[in-house]
Amino acid sequence: MAEFIEGFETMHQVGPAVTVFGSARTKEDDPDYEMARAVGSEIVKAGFAVITGAGPGCMEAANRGARDAGGASIGLNIDLPFEQKPNPYLTKLISFRYFFVRKVMFLKYAYGAVIVPGGFGTMDELFELMTLIQTMRVTPFPVVLMGKDYWGGLLEWLKDKMLAGGKISPEDVDILHLTDDPVEAVEYIRERATPEPGTIEAPLRS
């Protein structure tokens, strides 16, 4: 409960934001790092704050891009025995012990989400977000997959297996927008972002 209260009190002051999910293992010389950094910069230029998981890799890159552009760079850290240490490009840091509290903060204040290449944690965040939108637990908002080579096969699998097998509906696939262009990604979010984070029946964004 204390983590919820601290998170709500701190994040309430952030203003319009876009959450960026991605791998903690991406190195600085990886093209994905530069892509995430460009995304962070473009998000700030569009008038949003950047929210990440505060760690290294693509999270660091997005926060770094936000700092490059002079904007708010928010990190929601999780206490883990390895990998996860706050990166040095944050203007605001909140640390959490519980994953589920942290996940609420990622979505409650987001006007959109950008998913850059990542591993199990990124996939978990992506599919939980898609499930919340599909089941109308949160107000539908734009979700962008960055990296056609990385995510293209997943989208084809969703269409060829899940959709063709009747496990999901056509509009479920349409939740996702795929691009390689950071400018296009942020413009897609800017054009479709609702005036304020809202709720349909959702406790996450009430």
URTA-V588958 format. One record per residue. N is the residue number from 1. RES is the residue in one small letter. PHI is phi in radians with two decimals (* if undefined). PSI is psi in degrees with one decimal (NA if undefined). D_LAST is the distance of its C-alpha to the last C-alpha in whole Angstrom. Layout:
n-><N | N>
res-><RES | RES>
phi-><PHI | PHI>
psi-><PSI | PSI>
d_last-><D_LAST | D_LAST>
//
This chain:
n-><1 | 2 | 3 | 4 | 5 | 6 | 7 | 8 | 9 | 10 | 11 | 12 | 13 | 14 | 15 | 16 | 17 | 18 | 19 | 20 | 21 | 22 | 23 | 24 | 25 | 26 | 27 | 28 | 29 | 30 | 31 | 32 | 33 | 34 | 35 | 36 | 37 | 38 | 39 | 40 | 41 | 42 | 43 | 44 | 45 | 46 | 47 | 48 | 49 | 50 | 51 | 52 | 53 | 54 | 55 | 56 | 57 | 58 | 59 | 60 | 61 | 62 | 63 | 64 | 65 | 66 | 67 | 68 | 69 | 70 | 71 | 72 | 73 | 74 | 75 | 76 | 77 | 78 | 79 | 80 | 81 | 82 | 83 | 84 | 85 | 86 | 87 | 88 | 89 | 90 | 91 | 92 | 93 | 94 | 95 | 96 | 97 | 98 | 99 | 100 | 101 | 102 | 103 | 104 | 105 | 106 | 107 | 108 | 109 | 110 | 111 | 112 | 113 | 114 | 115 | 116 | 117 | 118 | 119 | 120 | 121 | 122 | 123 | 124 | 125 | 126 | 127 | 128 | 129 | 130 | 131 | 132 | 133 | 134 | 135 | 136 | 137 | 138 | 139 | 140 | 141 | 142 | 143 | 144 | 145 | 146 | 147 | 148 | 149 | 150 | 151 | 152 | 153 | 154 | 155 | 156 | 157 | 158 | 159 | 160 | 161 | 162 | 163 | 164 | 165 | 166 | 167 | 168 | 169 | 170 | 171 | 172 | 173 | 174 | 175 | 176 | 177 | 178 | 179 | 180 | 181 | 182 | 183 | 184 | 185 | 186 | 187 | 188 | 189 | 190 | 191 | 192 | 193 | 194 | 195 | 196 | 197 | 198 | 199 | 200 | 201 | 202 | 203 | 204 | 205 | 206>
res-><m | a | e | f | i | e | g | f | e | t | m | h | q | v | g | p | a | v | t | v | f | g | s | a | r | t | k | e | d | d | p | d | y | e | m | a | r | a | v | g | s | e | i | v | k | a | g | f | a | v | i | t | g | a | g | p | g | c | m | e | a | a | n | r | g | a | r | d | a | g | g | a | s | i | g | l | n | i | d | l | p | f | e | q | k | p | n | p | y | l | t | k | l | i | s | f | r | y | f | f | v | r | k | v | m | f | l | k | y | a | y | g | a | v | i | v | p | g | g | f | g | t | m | d | e | l | f | e | l | m | t | l | i | q | t | m | r | v | t | p | f | p | v | v | l | m | g | k | d | y | w | g | g | l | l | e | w | l | k | d | k | m | l | a | g | g | k | i | s | p | e | d | v | d | i | l | h | l | t | d | d | p | v | e | a | v | e | y | i | r | e | r | a | t | p | e | p | g | t | i | e | a | p | l | r | s>
phi-><* | -1.09 | -1.16 | -1.06 | -1.09 | -1.08 | -1.10 | -1.09 | -1.13 | -1.35 | -1.25 | -1.05 | -1.57 | -1.27 | 1.52 | -0.97 | -2.51 | -2.18 | -1.59 | -2.04 | -1.89 | 3.13 | -1.22 | -1.42 | -1.69 | -1.22 | -1.49 | -1.12 | -1.56 | -1.43 | -0.98 | -1.13 | -1.11 | -1.14 | -1.10 | -1.13 | -1.12 | -1.12 | -1.06 | -1.02 | -1.13 | -1.17 | -1.05 | -1.14 | -1.05 | -1.46 | 1.72 | -1.92 | -1.47 | -1.86 | -2.01 | -2.34 | -1.41 | 1.36 | -1.50 | -1.40 | 1.17 | -1.15 | -1.13 | -1.01 | -1.07 | -1.14 | -1.11 | -1.13 | -1.08 | -1.12 | -1.14 | -0.94 | -1.56 | 1.37 | -1.90 | -1.33 | -2.18 | -1.77 | -2.11 | -1.89 | -1.44 | -2.12 | -1.35 | -2.22 | -1.31 | -2.65 | 1.22 | -1.59 | -2.28 | -1.01 | -1.43 | -1.51 | -1.95 | -1.72 | -1.67 | -2.64 | -2.25 | -2.22 | -1.89 | -2.25 | -1.66 | -1.87 | -1.04 | -1.17 | -1.18 | -1.04 | -1.12 | -1.04 | -1.17 | -1.04 | -1.79 | -1.05 | -1.93 | -1.65 | -1.72 | -3.11 | -2.43 | -2.07 | -1.93 | -1.71 | -0.91 | -2.76 | -1.87 | -1.03 | -1.09 | -1.14 | -1.10 | -1.04 | -1.14 | -1.09 | -1.29 | -1.15 | -1.09 | -1.07 | -1.15 | -1.11 | -1.22 | -1.03 | -1.60 | 1.04 | -1.42 | -2.26 | -1.06 | -0.97 | -2.52 | -1.18 | -2.22 | -2.03 | -1.69 | -1.70 | 2.01 | -1.13 | -1.11 | -1.36 | -1.73 | -1.02 | -1.12 | -1.13 | -1.11 | -1.10 | -1.12 | -1.01 | -1.29 | -1.31 | -1.88 | -1.16 | -1.19 | -1.08 | -1.52 | 1.33 | -1.43 | -2.37 | -1.82 | -0.96 | -1.19 | -1.20 | -1.17 | -1.22 | -1.04 | -1.77 | -2.06 | -1.85 | -2.75 | -1.85 | -1.81 | -1.02 | -1.12 | -1.09 | -1.03 | -1.30 | -1.12 | -1.03 | -1.19 | -1.04 | -1.26 | -1.95 | -1.16 | -1.27 | -0.97 | -2.73 | -1.02 | -2.21 | -2.53 | -1.66 | -2.28 | -1.57 | -1.16 | -1.20 | -2.18 | -1.42>
psi-><-39.2 | -37.2 | -39.3 | -48.1 | -46.9 | -42.8 | -46.2 | -44.8 | -37.8 | -47.6 | -23.6 | -24.3 | -4.5 | -39.2 | -169.8 | 133.5 | 159.5 | 131.8 | 135.4 | 123.7 | 143.8 | 176.0 | 141.8 | -11.9 | -2.5 | 130.2 | 160.4 | -27.4 | 5.2 | 136.3 | -29.2 | -32.5 | -47.6 | -36.3 | -45.8 | -37.0 | -42.7 | -38.5 | -46.9 | -41.8 | -44.6 | -34.2 | -46.0 | -42.1 | -28.2 | -0.6 | 13.3 | 157.1 | 160.0 | 129.6 | 128.4 | -178.3 | 5.4 | -6.7 | -166.1 | -166.3 | -135.1 | -29.8 | -47.5 | -42.8 | -44.5 | -42.4 | -37.9 | -42.2 | -38.5 | -43.0 | -40.0 | -39.0 | 2.1 | 24.3 | -177.1 | 130.6 | 99.5 | 134.1 | 127.1 | 94.1 | 151.2 | 135.5 | 108.8 | 157.1 | -13.3 | 165.0 | -50.7 | 102.0 | 141.7 | 137.5 | 164.5 | 11.5 | 27.0 | 139.2 | -16.1 | 134.1 | 133.6 | 133.2 | 142.7 | 149.5 | -31.3 | 126.9 | -41.4 | -33.3 | -44.5 | -40.5 | -36.9 | -43.7 | -33.2 | -36.3 | -32.0 | -32.6 | 11.6 | 138.8 | -5.8 | 170.6 | 142.2 | 128.2 | 111.3 | 165.7 | 134.7 | -174.3 | -142.1 | -43.7 | -41.2 | -42.0 | -40.6 | -47.3 | -40.9 | -51.2 | -29.7 | -41.4 | -45.0 | -38.9 | -41.4 | -39.5 | -44.8 | -41.4 | 6.1 | 34.5 | -21.7 | 156.2 | 127.8 | 133.6 | 162.4 | 137.4 | 124.1 | 132.0 | 122.1 | 118.7 | 93.0 | -40.4 | -36.3 | -45.7 | -13.8 | -41.7 | -36.0 | -43.4 | -40.1 | -40.0 | -41.4 | -41.7 | -45.8 | -30.0 | -61.2 | -51.9 | -47.2 | -30.6 | 2.5 | 16.7 | -24.5 | 171.3 | 160.1 | -37.9 | -20.4 | -39.3 | -34.0 | -7.7 | -31.5 | 138.5 | 126.6 | 131.9 | 162.4 | -5.3 | 113.5 | -36.7 | -45.8 | -41.1 | -46.8 | -34.8 | -38.8 | -43.5 | -44.9 | -39.9 | -24.4 | -4.6 | 136.5 | 158.0 | -30.2 | 152.8 | 125.7 | -166.4 | 145.5 | -67.9 | 16.6 | 123.4 | -23.1 | -27.8 | 23.5 | NA>
d_last-><16 | 18 | 17 | 13 | 14 | 16 | 14 | 11 | 14 | 16 | 14 | 12 | 16 | 16 | 15 | 16 | 16 | 18 | 18 | 21 | 22 | 26 | 29 | 30 | 34 | 34 | 37 | 38 | 40 | 38 | 38 | 34 | 34 | 35 | 33 | 29 | 31 | 31 | 28 | 26 | 29 | 28 | 24 | 25 | 28 | 25 | 23 | 20 | 20 | 21 | 19 | 21 | 22 | 24 | 27 | 31 | 32 | 29 | 27 | 29 | 30 | 27 | 27 | 30 | 30 | 27 | 29 | 32 | 31 | 30 | 26 | 23 | 24 | 21 | 22 | 20 | 23 | 23 | 26 | 29 | 33 | 33 | 32 | 29 | 30 | 28 | 30 | 32 | 30 | 27 | 26 | 23 | 23 | 21 | 22 | 21 | 23 | 20 | 19 | 16 | 15 | 16 | 15 | 11 | 12 | 14 | 11 | 8 | 10 | 13 | 14 | 16 | 18 | 22 | 24 | 27 | 30 | 29 | 30 | 28 | 25 | 24 | 25 | 23 | 20 | 21 | 21 | 18 | 16 | 18 | 18 | 14 | 15 | 17 | 16 | 13 | 10 | 9 | 10 | 14 | 15 | 18 | 20 | 23 | 26 | 29 | 32 | 34 | 36 | 34 | 31 | 34 | 35 | 32 | 31 | 34 | 34 | 30 | 32 | 36 | 34 | 31 | 31 | 35 | 34 | 32 | 29 | 27 | 27 | 28 | 24 | 23 | 26 | 25 | 21 | 24 | 26 | 29 | 31 | 33 | 32 | 30 | 30 | 30 | 27 | 25 | 26 | 25 | 21 | 22 | 23 | 20 | 17 | 15 | 15 | 11 | 9 | 7 | 6 | 8 | 8 | 6 | 5 | 6 | 4 | 0>
//
